[in-house]
Amino acid sequence: EGNEPGDSTKITYRELLHKVCQFANVLRSQGVKKGDRISIYMPMILELVVAMLACARIGALHSIAFAGFSADSLCERILDCSCSLLIT
């Protein structure tokens, strides 16, 4: 469910697994490997869940910065965790 009332999406476990595996392959093609740090800057949408699970699937650590953060706050978080990739 999203932030707005009535804003929801239904997905099966099979569909979710397919999306997670696809995105995990995208991350691998970008050179992400086990132990890498990734920041995720997205609103509460299905793709946020897919990105989190794809990171977990390949063993990458993820830090979520919700879309309400300012550019300065996001910059500080990225620098603090020394992330190698930002997913938006």
C-alpha positions in Angstrom: 0.0 0.0 0.0 1.2 3.5 -0.8 1.1 6.7 1.2 -2.3 7.8 -0.1 -5.5 6.0 1.0 -6.7 3.7 -1.7 -3.3 3.7 -3.4 -2.4 0.0 -3.6 -1.0 -2.6 -5.9 -1.5 -6.4 -5.9 1.3 -8.7 -6.9 1.9 -12.4 -6.6 5.0 -13.9 -5.0 5.9 -15.3 -8.4 5.7 -11.8 -10.0 7.7 -10.3 -7.2 10.4 -12.9 -7.5 10.6 -12.3 -11.2 11.0 -8.6 -10.7 13.6 -9.0 -7.9 15.7 -11.4 -10.0 15.5 -9.0 -13.0 16.7 -6.1 -10.9 19.4 -8.2 -9.1 20.8 -8.9 -12.6 20.7 -5.2 -13.4 22.7 -4.5 -10.3 25.2 -7.2 -11.1 25.6 -5.8 -14.6 26.5 -2.5 -13.0 29.3 -4.2 -11.0 27.5 -4.5 -7.6 28.6 -7.4 -5.6 28.3 -8.9 -2.1 29.2 -6.4 0.6 28.8 -3.3 -1.6 26.8 -0.5 -0.1 23.8 1.0 -2.0 21.6 3.9 -1.1 17.9 3.8 -2.2 16.1 7.2 -2.7 12.5 6.4 -3.6 9.0 7.0 -2.5 6.8 4.2 -1.1 6.2 2.3 -4.3 6.5 -1.3 -5.4 9.9 -0.7 -7.0 11.3 0.3 -3.6 10.5 -3.2 -2.3 12.0 -4.8 -5.4 15.2 -2.8 -5.0 15.6 -3.7 -1.3 15.0 -7.4 -2.0 17.3 -7.4 -5.0 20.1 -5.9 -2.8 19.5 -8.6 -0.2 19.5 -11.3 -2.9 23.0 -10.5 -4.1 24.3 -9.7 -0.6 24.6 -5.9 -1.0 23.9 -3.7 2.0 21.2 -1.1 1.4 20.3 2.2 3.1 16.9 3.7 2.4 16.5 7.5 2.3 12.8 8.3 1.8 11.9 10.8 -0.9 11.1 13.5 1.6 14.8 14.1 2.4 16.5 17.2 1.1 19.5 17.1 -1.2 21.9 18.0 1.6 20.5 15.2 3.9 20.7 12.7 1.1 24.3 13.7 0.3 25.3 13.3 4.0 23.8 9.8 4.1 25.5 8.8 0.9 28.9 10.0 2.2 28.4 8.5 5.6 27.8 5.0 4.3 30.3 5.2 1.4 27.8 3.8 -1.0 28.9 2.8 -4.5 25.4 3.2 -6.1 22.3 5.4 -5.7 19.0 3.9 -6.8 16.3 6.5 -7.5 
